[in-house]
Amino acid sequence: MVGVIIIAVVFTGLALAVAYGASKGTFKGLGDALQTTSRAGSRLLNTSIAFVFIAFGVATPLIFILGNHSNSNAKAAGLPLNAAEQSGRELFGAHCAVCHTLSADNAVGKVGPNLDVLKPPEAIVAHTIENGCLQKPVGTNYSNVCLGFGTMPAGLLQGRQVTDVAAFVARVAGH
C-alpha cells in the first residue's frame, strides 16, 4: 500500500510539472538549467538523475517486493491460510511436492497420489505421514497401506510438522 501511495505522489508531481510547463507554453527555464556548464549545475543534474534512477529502479520495486512478502504465503488456491497452514505449505513444498500433485502448491509429483483428486481429510494425511505406506505390506499390519503407486517412508516429518502439513493439505486439496 505504501508503494502505491509513493508512486501516486511521484506521478502526480510529474503530471503537475508537465501541466505547469504546458501552461507557460515552454520548458525553456528547465532546459536552460539542464544545459548549464557550471559545476553546481552539473552536480545538481547528476544528483537528480541518480535520485530518479534509485527511486524508480531500486526503491519502488523493493517497496513492492517487501510489502507483498507478508501476503505471499497467506493464501493458497484463493483460500486464506492460518499460521499452521502456512507452515504446512512450506513443509509440503520442501518434503512432499516432489512426489505428490497438489495444485495449491504448484506440485506436480507423479509417484504419490494426486492429493487434489483424493481430497484426503486431515486425519488420513497425518496418519500417512506418521506411518508411511507400502504397496503390499507383509503381515497383518495394514496401517501403512498406500493409496498411490509409490512407497512412502514413515516419519518424514515429526510432531507439529505433521499436523501443519495435514492441516494445509486438507484445507487446499481439490481447490
N, CA, C and O atoms as a DFTB+ gen file, in Angstrom:
700 C
 N C O
     1  1       0.822      -1.186       0.000
     2  2       0.000       0.000       0.000
     3  2       0.870       1.255       0.000
     4  3       0.558       2.235      -0.677
     5  1       1.953       1.219       0.756
     6  2       2.857       2.371       0.809
     7  2       3.466       2.629      -0.559
     8  3       3.603       3.780      -0.974
     9  1       3.833       1.560      -1.263
    10  2       4.405       1.693      -2.596
    11  2       3.446       2.347      -3.566
    12  3       3.853       3.176      -4.380
    13  1       2.177       1.984      -3.491
    14  2       1.166       2.577      -4.365
    15  2       1.032       4.064      -4.081
    16  3       0.900       4.863      -5.008
    17  1       1.065       4.443      -2.812
    18  2       0.961       5.852      -2.445
    19  2       2.166       6.625      -2.966
    20  3       2.015       7.720      -3.506
    21  1       3.363       6.058      -2.806
    22  2       4.574       6.738      -3.276
    23  2       4.525       6.933      -4.781
    24  3       4.832       8.017      -5.277
    25  1       4.143       5.897      -5.509
    26  2       4.062       6.014      -6.970
    27  2       3.012       7.047      -7.366
    28  3       3.237       7.832      -8.288
    29  1       1.879       7.057      -6.688
    30  2       0.834       8.037      -6.992
    31  2       1.341       9.455      -6.769
    32  3       1.079      10.338      -7.586
    33  1       2.062       9.688      -5.678
    34  2       2.597      11.013      -5.393
    35  2       3.626      11.421      -6.439
    36  3       3.606      12.559      -6.910
    37  1       4.525      10.516      -6.810
    38  2       5.564      10.831      -7.796
    39  2       4.937      11.168      -9.151
    40  3       5.303      12.161      -9.779
    41  1       3.995      10.342      -9.594
    42  2       3.392      10.595     -10.897
    43  2       2.470      11.814     -10.869
    44  3       2.313      12.487     -11.888
    45  1       1.868      12.105      -9.734
    46  2       1.085      13.335      -9.615
    47  2       2.002      14.540      -9.731
    48  3       1.665      15.525     -10.388
    49  1       3.168      14.460      -9.087
    50  2       4.153      15.540      -9.207
    51  2       4.625      15.725     -10.638
    52  3       4.742      16.855     -11.113
    53  1       4.897      14.626     -11.329
    54  2       5.303      14.727     -12.735
    55  2       4.188      15.328     -13.583
    56  3       4.453      16.144     -14.465
    57  1       2.955      14.937     -13.326
    58  2       1.823      15.475     -14.076
    59  2       1.667      16.973     -13.833
    60  3       1.395      17.730     -14.765
    61  1       1.840      17.402     -12.580
    62  2       1.749      18.828     -12.276
    63  2       2.878      19.608     -12.955
    64  3       2.662      20.723     -13.429
    65  1       4.075      19.029     -13.003
    66  2       5.195      19.696     -13.676
    67  2       4.918      19.852     -15.162
    68  3       5.182      20.906     -15.739
    69  1       4.391      18.811     -15.778
    70  2       4.061      18.884     -17.210
    71  2       2.942      19.897     -17.434
    72  3       2.992      20.676     -18.386
    73  1       1.933      19.891     -16.562
    74  2       0.834      20.855     -16.692
    75  2       1.348      22.286     -16.532
    76  3       0.923      23.184     -17.259
    77  1       2.258      22.497     -15.584
    78  2       2.825      23.832     -15.392
    79  2       3.596      24.274     -16.635
    80  3       3.438      25.397     -17.114
    81  1       4.424      23.379     -17.142
    82  2       5.180      23.716     -18.352
    83  2       4.268      23.982     -19.532
    84  3       4.528      24.885     -20.328
    85  1       3.209      23.211     -19.652
    86  2       2.275      23.408     -20.754
    87  2       1.547      24.739     -20.618
    88  3       1.280      25.404     -21.618
    89  1       1.222      25.135     -19.378
    90  2       0.507      26.407     -19.188
    91  2       1.399      27.601     -19.501
    92  3       0.908      28.646     -19.929
    93  1       2.693      27.459     -19.294
    94  2       3.637      28.535     -19.616
    95  2       4.011      28.522     -21.085
    96  3       4.561      29.492     -21.607
    97  1       3.708      27.413     -21.749
    98  2       3.990      27.320     -23.178
    99  2       5.401      26.860     -23.485
   100  3       5.737      26.687     -24.657
   101  1       6.238      26.655     -22.485
   102  2       7.612      26.234     -22.738
   103  2       8.241      25.668     -21.473
   104  3       7.805      25.927     -20.351
   105  1       9.270      24.896     -21.705
   106  2      10.091      24.395     -20.603
   107  2      11.474      25.043     -20.698
   108  3      12.477      24.457     -20.290
   109  1      11.509      26.293     -21.259
   110  2      12.776      26.961     -21.518
   111  2      13.631      27.081     -20.264
   112  3      14.836      26.833     -20.314
   113  1      13.032      27.453     -19.152
   114  2      13.803      27.608     -17.918
   115  2      14.418      26.288     -17.481
   116  3      15.555      26.263     -17.009
   117  1      13.686      25.193     -17.630
   118  2      14.195      23.874     -17.270
   119  2      15.321      23.475     -18.211
   120  3      16.345      22.947     -17.775
   121  1      15.132      23.727     -19.497
   122  2      16.169      23.404     -20.480
   123  2      17.443      24.181     -20.223
   124  3      18.542      23.633     -20.314
   125  1      17.299      25.458     -19.900
   126  2      18.481      26.276     -19.603
   127  2      19.216      25.765     -18.375
   128  3      20.446      25.762     -18.339
   129  1      18.465      25.332     -17.369
   130  2      19.087      24.831     -16.149
   131  2      19.831      23.530     -16.411
   132  3      20.885      23.293     -15.820
   133  1      19.295      22.678     -17.293
   134  2      19.940      21.406     -17.575
   135  2      21.166      21.552     -18.463
   136  3      22.054      20.701     -18.427
   137  1      21.231      22.618     -19.261
   138  2      22.364      22.798     -20.169
   139  2      23.454      23.683     -19.577
   140  3      24.286      24.215     -20.312
   141  1      23.459      23.836     -18.328
   142  2      24.445      24.671     -17.673
   143  2      25.824      24.016     -17.721
   144  3      25.941      22.791     -17.753
   145  1      26.842      24.830     -17.725
   146  2      28.212      24.311     -17.712
   147  2      28.877      24.544     -16.353
   148  3      30.049      24.216     -16.164
   149  1      28.141      25.097     -15.437
   150  2      28.730      25.346     -14.118
   151  2      28.859      24.039     -13.349
   152  3      28.148      23.068     -13.607
   153  1      29.767      24.044     -12.419
   154  2      29.992      22.865     -11.594
   155  2      28.761      22.529     -10.754
   156  3      28.391      21.362     -10.634
   157  1      28.133      23.543     -10.177
   158  2      26.955      23.337      -9.337
   159  2      25.791      22.780     -10.162
   160  3      25.056      21.910      -9.695
   161  1      25.628      23.278     -11.379
   162  2      24.559      22.786     -12.252
   163  2      24.783      21.342     -12.653
   164  3      23.839      20.553     -12.677
   165  1      26.031      20.984     -12.970
   166  2      26.353      19.602     -13.339
   167  2      26.133      18.662     -12.158
   168  3      25.611      17.558     -12.314
   169  1      26.537      19.116     -10.980
   170  2      26.343      18.308      -9.791
   171  2      24.848      18.096      -9.504
   172  3      24.423      16.996      -9.150
   173  1      24.067      19.161      -9.664
   174  2      22.622      19.066      -9.455
   175  2      21.990      18.103     -10.459
   176  3      21.138      17.291     -10.098
   177  1      22.411      18.198     -11.715
   178  2      21.878      17.311     -12.748
   179  2      22.233      15.855     -12.454
   180  3      21.367      14.984     -12.531
   181  1      23.484      15.580     -12.122
   182  2      23.904      14.206     -11.818
   183  2      23.197      13.662     -10.578
   184  3      22.802      12.497     -10.549
   185  1      23.039      14.495      -9.564
   186  2      22.333      14.073      -8.353
   187  2      20.869      13.774      -8.665
   188  3      20.305      12.803      -8.161
   189  1      20.262      14.610      -9.493
   190  2      18.854      14.394      -9.867
   191  2      18.677      13.102     -10.642
   192  3      17.738      12.348     -10.384
   193  1      19.562      12.838     -11.581
   194  2      19.479      11.604     -12.371
   195  2      19.687      10.387     -11.470
   196  3      18.976       9.391     -11.599
   197  1      20.656      10.464     -10.563
   198  2      20.892       9.356      -9.636
   199  2      19.677       9.137      -8.737
   200  3      19.291       7.998      -8.476
   201  1      19.080      10.221      -8.268
   202  2      17.896      10.096      -7.414
   203  2      16.742       9.433      -8.164
   204  3      16.086       8.539      -7.630
   205  1      16.496       9.868      -9.392
   206  2      15.406       9.273     -10.184
   207  2      15.690       7.799     -10.437
   208  3      14.787       6.970     -10.321
   209  1      16.925       7.458     -10.778
   210  2      17.282       6.056     -11.013
   211  2      17.055       5.212      -9.761
   212  3      16.468       4.132      -9.830
   213  1      17.520       5.707      -8.628
   214  2      17.362       4.950      -7.379
   215  2      15.887       4.843      -7.005
   216  3      15.427       3.780      -6.586
   217  1      15.150       5.930      -7.153
   218  2      13.733       5.927      -6.768
   219  2      12.915       4.967      -7.626
   220  3      12.111       4.192      -7.108
   221  1      13.123       5.023      -8.933
   222  2      12.303       4.189      -9.814
   223  2      12.910       2.820     -10.082
   224  3      12.179       1.849     -10.275
   225  1      14.209       2.731     -10.096
   226  2      14.844       1.466     -10.439
   227  2      15.109       0.545      -9.271
   228  3      15.217      -0.668      -9.449
   229  1      15.215       1.103      -8.076
   230  2      15.547       0.284      -6.916
   231  2      14.473       0.372      -5.833
   232  3      13.925      -0.648      -5.415
   233  1      14.177       1.565      -5.388
   234  2      13.287       1.722      -4.237
   235  2      11.862       1.264      -4.515
   236  3      11.275       0.556      -3.697
   237  1      11.304       1.649      -5.638
   238  2       9.917       1.282      -5.927
   239  2       9.736      -0.224      -6.034
   240  3       8.833      -0.756      -5.388
   241  1      10.550      -0.952      -6.820
   242  2      10.390      -2.412      -6.830
   243  2      10.638      -3.030      -5.455
   244  3       9.960      -3.986      -5.078
   245  1      11.587      -2.504      -4.714
   246  2      11.885      -3.025      -3.380
   247  2      10.694      -2.846      -2.443
   248  3      10.386      -3.733      -1.647
   249  1      10.036      -1.712      -2.539
   250  2       8.851      -1.465      -1.704
   251  2       7.760      -2.480      -2.026
   252  3       7.124      -3.018      -1.120
   253  1       7.542      -2.744      -3.313
   254  2       6.517      -3.713      -3.687
   255  2       6.881      -5.122      -3.256
   256  3       6.019      -5.871      -2.796
   257  1       8.141      -5.492      -3.397
   258  2       8.560      -6.837      -3.009
   259  2       8.430      -7.021      -1.505
   260  3       7.871      -8.017      -1.046
   261  1       8.938      -6.074      -0.741
   262  2       8.872      -6.187       0.717
   263  2       7.449      -6.065       1.228
   264  3       7.077      -6.737       2.190
   265  1       6.656      -5.226       0.606
   266  2       5.276      -5.054       1.025
   267  2       4.425      -6.273       0.738
   268  3       3.441      -6.517       1.437
   269  1       4.784      -7.043      -0.276
   270  2       3.999      -8.214      -0.648
   271  2       4.490      -9.479       0.035
   272  3       3.793     -10.494       0.014
   273  1       5.667      -9.447       0.639
   274  2       6.248     -10.655       1.223
   275  2       5.354     -11.256       2.305
   276  3       5.190     -12.473       2.380
   277  1       4.783     -10.400       3.132
   278  2       3.958     -10.923       4.213
   279  2       2.663     -11.543       3.698
   280  3       2.084     -12.399       4.366
   281  1       2.206     -11.129       2.534
   282  2       0.965     -11.669       1.980
   283  2       1.201     -12.816       1.010
   284  3       0.254     -13.508       0.635
   285  1       2.434     -13.029       0.602
   286  2       2.702     -14.014      -0.441
   287  2       2.369     -15.437      -0.026
   288  3       2.023     -16.256      -0.878
   289  1       2.461     -15.746       1.230
   290  2       2.216     -17.103       1.696
   291  2       0.897     -17.207       2.461
   292  3       0.570     -18.266       2.995
   293  1       0.136     -16.107       2.514
   294  2      -1.076     -16.077       3.324
   295  2      -2.278     -16.715       2.641
   296  3      -3.298     -16.955       3.288
   297  1      -2.176     -16.992       1.348
   298  2      -3.283     -17.608       0.625
   299  2      -2.756     -18.720      -0.268
   300  3      -1.628     -18.676      -0.758
   301  1      -3.606     -19.711      -0.461
   302  2      -3.315     -20.784      -1.405
   303  2      -4.638     -21.174      -2.050
   304  3      -5.630     -21.386      -1.352
   305  1      -4.660     -21.268      -3.346
   306  2      -5.867     -21.610      -4.096
   307  2      -7.005     -20.666      -3.746
   308  3      -8.168     -21.069      -3.751
   309  1      -6.682     -19.407      -3.441
   310  2      -7.690     -18.423      -3.096
   311  2      -8.226     -18.537      -1.689
   312  3      -9.119     -17.779      -1.308
   313  1      -7.708     -19.462      -0.910
   314  2      -8.170     -19.667       0.461
   315  2      -7.181     -19.043       1.440
   316  3      -5.975     -19.252       1.308
   317  1      -7.665     -18.284       2.414
   318  2      -6.742     -17.740       3.414
   319  2      -6.205     -18.861       4.298
   320  3      -6.935     -19.779       4.672
   321  1      -4.918     -18.770       4.623
   322  2      -4.275     -19.782       5.458
   323  2      -3.917     -19.198       6.816
   324  3      -3.476     -18.054       6.917
   325  1      -4.115     -20.003       7.862
   326  2      -3.669     -19.571       9.181
   327  2      -2.169     -19.878       9.302
   328  3      -1.564     -20.403       8.367
   329  1      -1.584     -19.556      10.435
   330  2      -0.133     -19.730      10.622
   331  2       0.297     -21.190      10.475
   332  3       1.323     -21.474       9.857
   333  1      -0.480     -22.111      11.037
   334  2      -0.136     -23.536      10.939
   335  2      -0.204     -24.008       9.492
   336  3       0.657     -24.769       9.049
   337  1      -1.211     -23.570       8.756
   338  2      -1.337     -23.969       7.347
   339  2      -0.234     -23.351       6.496
   340  3       0.237     -23.980       5.548
   341  1       0.184     -22.138       6.816
   342  2       1.299     -21.520       6.097
   343  2       2.586     -22.305       6.343
   344  3       3.365     -22.538       5.419
   345  1       2.801     -22.706       7.580
   346  2       3.959     -23.546       7.899
   347  2       3.862     -24.876       7.161
   348  3       4.852     -25.367       6.619
   349  1       2.662     -25.455       7.143
   350  2       2.444     -26.705       6.420
   351  2       2.706     -26.568       4.940
   352  3       3.196     -27.501       4.304
   353  1       2.384     -25.415       4.383
   354  2       2.645     -25.180       2.955
   355  2       4.142     -25.218       2.666
   356  3       4.578     -25.835       1.694
   357  1       4.918     -24.560       3.507
   358  2       6.371     -24.552       3.325
   359  2       6.945     -25.956       3.482
   360  3       7.797     -26.375       2.700
   361  1       6.476     -26.675       4.491
   362  2       6.955     -28.043       4.723
   363  2       6.546     -28.969       3.581
   364  3       7.331     -29.818       3.160
   365  1       5.325     -28.809       3.080
   366  2       4.869     -29.628       1.958
   367  2       5.768     -29.399       0.742
   368  3       6.175     -30.348       0.071
   369  1       6.068     -28.146       0.472
   370  2       6.930     -27.828      -0.662
   371  2       8.321     -28.427      -0.523
   372  3       8.922     -28.850      -1.510
   373  1       8.830     -28.464       0.702
   374  2      10.173     -28.981       0.933
   375  2      10.239     -30.505       0.986
   376  3      11.249     -31.089       0.595
   377  1       9.174     -31.159       1.464
   378  2       9.248     -32.593       1.724
   379  2       8.310     -33.457       0.887
   380  3       8.575     -34.644       0.696
   381  1       7.230     -32.886       0.389
   382  2       6.180     -33.717      -0.212
   383  2       5.951     -33.453      -1.698
   384  3       5.509     -34.340      -2.429
   385  1       6.253     -32.232      -2.144
   386  2       5.902     -31.817      -3.504
   387  2       6.613     -32.618      -4.584
   388  3       6.120     -32.704      -5.708
   389  1       7.747     -33.198      -4.271
   390  2       8.487     -33.949      -5.278
   391  2       7.725     -35.215      -5.693
   392  3       7.910     -35.702      -6.808
   393  1       6.888     -35.745      -4.825
   394  2       6.151     -36.982      -5.126
   395  2       4.667     -36.766      -5.396
   396  3       4.064     -37.511      -6.170
   397  1       4.073     -35.757      -4.768
   398  2       2.619     -35.585      -4.824
   399  2       2.219     -34.415      -5.710
   400  3       2.961     -33.444      -5.860
   401  1       1.041     -34.529      -6.290
   402  2       0.441     -33.426      -7.035
   403  2      -0.525     -32.697      -6.110
   404  3      -1.394     -33.309      -5.489
   405  1      -0.357     -31.375      -6.030
   406  2      -1.251     -30.519      -5.255
   407  2      -1.187     -29.141      -5.905
   408  3      -0.193     -28.430      -5.763
   409  1      -2.232     -28.770      -6.608
   410  2      -2.205     -27.542      -7.401
   411  2      -2.022     -26.288      -6.554
   412  3      -1.422     -25.323      -7.025
   413  1      -2.515     -26.273      -5.335
   414  2      -2.376     -25.096      -4.482
   415  2      -0.918     -24.780      -4.164
   416  3      -0.594     -23.646      -3.812
   417  1      -0.050     -25.758      -4.285
   418  2       1.377     -25.553      -4.030
   419  2       2.193     -25.697      -5.314
   420  3       3.422     -25.740      -5.267
   421  1       1.519     -25.771      -6.450
   422  2       2.170     -25.964      -7.756
   423  2       3.029     -27.220      -7.786
   424  3       4.056     -27.255      -8.464
   425  1       2.619     -28.240      -7.060
   426  2       3.350     -29.505      -7.008
   427  2       2.785     -30.436      -8.076
   428  3       1.569     -30.576      -8.213
   429  1       3.677     -31.067      -8.828
   430  2       3.251     -31.953      -9.914
   431  2       3.967     -33.298      -9.850
   432  3       4.323     -33.867     -10.882
   433  1       4.176     -33.799      -8.645
   434  2       4.814     -35.103      -8.489
   435  2       3.955     -36.208      -9.076
   436  3       2.730     -36.093      -9.115
   437  1       4.595     -37.280      -9.536
   438  2       3.869     -38.371     -10.196
   439  2       3.955     -39.697      -9.451
   440  3       3.283     -40.657      -9.830
   441  1       4.764     -39.771      -8.405
   442  2       4.951     -41.041      -7.702
   443  2       3.824     -41.290      -6.712
   444  3       3.219     -42.362      -6.705
   445  1       3.547     -40.309      -5.887
   446  2       2.491     -40.441      -4.893
   447  2       1.144     -40.081      -5.481
   448  3       1.057     -39.646      -6.630
   449  1       0.098     -40.261      -4.702
   450  2      -1.235     -39.955      -5.223
   451  2      -1.443     -38.466      -5.443
   452  3      -0.807     -37.630      -4.801
   453  1      -2.338     -38.154      -6.357
   454  2      -2.736     -36.786      -6.637
   455  2      -3.675     -36.360      -5.510
   456  3      -4.799     -36.851      -5.416
   457  1      -3.219     -35.460      -4.668
   458  2      -3.995     -35.056      -3.498
   459  2      -5.208     -34.211      -3.868
   460  3      -6.172     -34.146      -3.105
   461  1      -5.171     -33.565      -5.031
   462  2      -6.333     -32.811      -5.484
   463  2      -7.489     -33.736      -5.841
   464  3      -8.654     -33.379      -5.660
   465  1      -7.172     -34.912      -6.342
   466  2      -8.205     -35.888      -6.684
   467  2      -8.718     -36.586      -5.430
   468  3      -9.924     -36.769      -5.262
   469  1      -7.798     -36.973      -4.554
   470  2      -8.195     -37.702      -3.339
   471  2      -8.929     -36.826      -2.326
   472  3      -9.865     -37.287      -1.673
   473  1      -8.511     -35.568      -2.192
   474  2      -9.062     -34.662      -1.186
   475  2      -9.097     -35.338       0.195
   476  3     -10.159     -35.451       0.807
   477  1      -7.938     -35.783       0.673
   478  2      -7.931     -36.536       1.937
   479  2      -8.213     -35.647       3.138
   480  3      -7.803     -34.486       3.165
   481  1      -8.912     -36.187       4.132
   482  2      -9.112     -35.427       5.370
   483  2      -7.804     -35.339       6.161
   484  3      -6.870     -36.107       5.934
   485  1      -7.764     -34.406       7.070
   486  2      -6.555     -34.140       7.856
   487  2      -6.051     -35.383       8.585
   488  3      -4.843     -35.618       8.628
   489  1      -6.936     -36.171       9.148
   490  2      -6.530     -37.352       9.925
   491  2      -5.804     -38.371       9.056
   492  3      -4.828     -38.972       9.506
   493  1      -6.255     -38.577       7.831
   494  2      -5.607     -39.555       6.944
   495  2      -4.233     -39.055       6.510
   496  3      -3.279     -39.829       6.429
   497  1      -4.137     -37.756       6.232
   498  2      -2.831     -37.195       5.844
   499  2      -1.839     -37.359       6.991
   500  3      -0.713     -37.810       6.778
   501  1      -2.249     -36.998       8.198
   502  2      -1.363     -37.120       9.361
   503  2      -0.971     -38.577       9.598
   504  3       0.193     -38.871       9.872
   505  1      -1.929     -39.480       9.494
   506  2      -1.663     -40.905       9.696
   507  2      -0.654     -41.425       8.667
   508  3       0.249     -42.186       9.014
   509  1      -0.802     -41.022       7.422
   510  2       0.102     -41.489       6.372
   511  2       1.509     -40.929       6.563
   512  3       2.492     -41.637       6.343
   513  1       1.613     -39.670       6.968
   514  2       2.937     -39.080       7.200
   515  2       3.635     -39.803       8.348
   516  3       4.828     -40.094       8.267
   517  1       2.906     -40.088       9.400
   518  2       3.500     -40.733      10.577
   519  2       3.868     -42.195      10.328
   520  3       4.922     -42.648      10.773
   521  1       3.007     -42.943       9.616
   522  2       3.204     -44.383       9.439
   523  2       3.811     -44.774       8.100
   524  3       4.221     -45.922       7.928
   525  1       3.879     -43.858       7.155
   526  2       4.356     -44.205       5.835
   527  2       3.351     -45.088       5.130
   528  3       2.216     -45.234       5.583
   529  1       3.766     -45.678       4.016
   530  2       2.873     -46.597       3.322
   531  2       3.673     -47.549       2.447
   532  3       4.735     -47.208       1.925
   533  1       3.141     -48.733       2.307
   534  2       3.749     -49.782       1.488
   535  2       2.700     -50.291       0.516
   536  3       1.514     -50.320       0.844
   537  1       3.123     -50.691      -0.677
   538  2       2.177     -51.185      -1.659
   539  2       1.567     -52.525      -1.253
   540  3       0.358     -52.719      -1.374
   541  1       2.372     -53.416      -0.790
   542  2       1.887     -54.747      -0.389
   543  2       2.506     -55.082       0.957
   544  3       3.510     -55.791       1.018
   545  1       1.910     -54.572       2.053
   546  2       2.514     -54.811       3.366
   547  2       2.478     -56.289       3.740
   548  3       1.539     -57.019       3.420
   549  1       3.533     -56.694       4.425
   550  2       3.637     -58.078       4.879
   551  2       3.025     -58.178       6.270
   552  3       3.182     -57.268       7.084
   553  1       2.334     -59.271       6.544
   554  2       1.756     -59.494       7.874
   555  2       0.380     -58.876       7.991
   556  3      -0.299     -58.632       6.993
   557  1      -0.013     -58.631       9.205
   558  2      -1.364     -58.142       9.454
   559  2      -1.421     -56.645       9.731
   560  3      -2.493     -56.123      10.035
   561  1      -0.294     -55.941       9.634
   562  2      -0.274     -54.506       9.885
   563  2      -0.706     -53.758       8.627
   564  3       0.101     -53.534       7.725
   565  1      -1.954     -53.382       8.570
   566  2      -2.465     -52.674       7.403
   567  2      -2.565     -51.175       7.645
   568  3      -3.247     -50.473       6.898
   569  1      -1.899     -50.677       8.676
   570  2      -1.940     -49.240       8.954
   571  2      -1.075     -48.456       7.972
   572  3      -1.131     -47.226       7.937
   573  1      -0.277     -49.161       7.178
   574  2       0.595     -48.451       6.254
   575  2       0.347     -48.830       4.797
   576  3       1.284     -48.881       4.000
   577  1      -0.903     -49.093       4.449
   578  2      -1.268     -49.383       3.058
   579  2      -1.357     -48.056       2.307
   580  3      -1.926     -47.088       2.812
   581  1      -0.795     -48.016       1.102
   582  2      -0.773     -46.786       0.310
   583  2      -2.001     -46.639      -0.563
   584  3      -2.640     -47.614      -0.957
   585  1      -2.306     -45.390      -0.850
   586  2      -3.354     -45.083      -1.813
   587  2      -2.758     -44.821      -3.193
   588  3      -3.472     -44.876      -4.195
   589  1      -1.468     -44.539      -3.255
   590  2      -0.829     -44.201      -4.520
   591  2      -0.064     -45.360      -5.113
   592  3      -0.330     -46.525      -4.817
   593  1       0.897     -45.016      -5.962
   594  2       1.664     -46.028      -6.675
   595  2       3.048     -46.252      -6.088
   596  3       3.711     -47.230      -6.434
   597  1       3.493     -45.371      -5.213
   598  2       4.834     -45.481      -4.659
   599  2       4.826     -45.972      -3.236
   600  3       3.787     -46.317      -2.675
   601  1       6.011     -45.993      -2.668
   602  2       6.187     -46.357      -1.277
   603  2       6.676     -45.122      -0.549
   604  3       7.611     -44.458      -0.996
   605  1       6.045     -44.813       0.570
   606  2       6.403     -43.620       1.333
   607  2       6.955     -44.047       2.685
   608  3       6.294     -44.780       3.421
   609  1       8.147     -43.601       3.016
   610  2       8.714     -43.974       4.312
   611  2       7.979     -43.274       5.453
   612  3       7.427     -42.187       5.283
   613  1       7.984     -43.906       6.591
   614  2       7.372     -43.331       7.790
   615  2       8.297     -42.273       8.378
   616  3       9.512     -42.319       8.189
   617  1       7.714     -41.337       9.081
   618  2       8.496     -40.378       9.849
   619  2       9.234     -39.331       9.047
   620  3      10.273     -38.850       9.498
   621  1       8.746     -38.956       7.878
   622  2       9.405     -37.885       7.127
   623  2       9.349     -36.565       7.893
   624  3      10.254     -35.736       7.798
   625  1       8.282     -36.392       8.645
   626  2       8.110     -35.210       9.480
   627  2       7.736     -35.678      10.879
   628  3       7.295     -36.811      11.070
   629  1       7.913     -34.807      11.840
   630  2       7.649     -35.174      13.236
   631  2       6.792     -34.118      13.914
   632  3       6.857     -32.938      13.567
   633  1       5.991     -34.543      14.882
   634  2       5.261     -33.657      15.783
   635  2       4.401     -32.614      15.092
   636  3       3.521     -32.927      14.290
   637  1       4.685     -31.366      15.428
   638  2       3.901     -30.240      14.917
   639  2       3.968     -30.149      13.393
   640  3       3.006     -29.714      12.761
   641  1       5.080     -30.548      12.803
   642  2       5.212     -30.518      11.351
   643  2       4.145     -31.381      10.689
   644  3       3.580     -30.998       9.665
   645  1       3.869     -32.546      11.272
   646  2       2.861     -33.462      10.731
   647  2       1.496     -32.793      10.732
   648  3       0.785     -32.823       9.727
   649  1       1.133     -32.196      11.847
   650  2      -0.194     -31.577      11.938
   651  2      -0.309     -30.352      11.028
   652  3      -1.380     -30.089      10.481
   653  1       0.781     -29.603      10.861
   654  2       0.754     -28.437       9.978
   655  2       0.558     -28.850       8.519
   656  3      -0.260     -28.266       7.809
   657  1       1.312     -29.858       8.076
   658  2       1.176     -30.320       6.690
   659  2      -0.211     -30.922       6.481
   660  3      -0.843     -30.670       5.455
   661  1      -0.684     -31.701       7.424
   662  2      -2.008     -32.314       7.304
   663  2      -3.094     -31.249       7.224
   664  3      -4.031     -31.369       6.434
   665  1      -2.969     -30.215       8.035
   666  2      -3.954     -29.110       8.001
   667  2      -3.926     -28.398       6.658
   668  3      -4.977     -28.080       6.101
   669  1      -2.725     -28.145       6.134
   670  2      -2.596     -27.473       4.837
   671  2      -3.202     -28.314       3.715
   672  3      -4.003     -27.812       2.926
   673  1      -2.828     -29.577       3.642
   674  2      -3.315     -30.438       2.561
   675  2      -4.830     -30.579       2.638
   676  3      -5.511     -30.479       1.618
   677  1      -5.363     -30.809       3.826
   678  2      -6.810     -30.959       3.973
   679  2      -7.538     -29.678       3.580
   680  3      -8.640     -29.735       3.035
   681  1      -6.941     -28.539       3.847
   682  2      -7.583     -27.241       3.542
   683  2      -7.620     -26.951       2.054
   684  3      -8.623     -26.440       1.557
   685  1      -6.541     -27.267       1.320
   686  2      -6.451     -26.807      -0.076
   687  2      -6.633     -27.890      -1.125
   688  3      -6.834     -27.564      -2.295
   689  1      -6.573     -29.141      -0.765
   690  2      -6.667     -30.213      -1.765
   691  2      -8.000     -30.119      -2.507
   692  3      -9.065     -30.052      -1.893
   693  1      -7.921     -30.117      -3.819
   694  2      -9.109     -30.081      -4.653
   695  2      -9.614     -28.685      -4.962
   696  3     -10.616     -28.545      -5.664
   697  1      -8.960     -27.650      -4.464
   698  2      -9.412     -26.267      -4.723
   699  2      -8.573     -25.630      -5.788
   700  3      -8.800     -24.473      -6.142
